[in-house]
Amino acid sequence: MSRRTPRDEVINLLGFIGLAGVVGYVILAAKLGIPFAIPVGVIGSIAAAIALRGPLGQYLAHGGARGDGLPDETTGQLLGEIDDLRTRVQELEERVDFSERLLAQQPKGADQ
């Protein structure tokens, strides 16, 4: 069994979306006629060309996530930032718990 890469997943998803779009276009073109089919077909083709010239097209053309990954120093920096964020979230959770305990201890008539 072959291993599927993120690039394969993106290509499959785009293929499915493209197929659904073409089927929908054909159905609408058959029902609404040429005044609908020609302008929408031209606009759709231009939109697809623009989308494929952008970051999505570059991702697909260059093999997507090839497994090269990030440089080790970048990975280390990101892991450090994640640890800092975890610490901050834990501190905030403690503050919220403390605040909730204080509010729970107040008598019912004290807030008026």
Secondary structure, DSSP 4 states (H G I P E B T S, - for coil): -PPPPHHHHHHHHHHHHHHHHHHHHHHHHHHH-HHHHHHHHHHHHHHHHHHHHSHHHHHHHTTSS-S----HHHHHHHHHHHHHHHHHHHHHHHHHHHHHHHHHHS-GGGG-
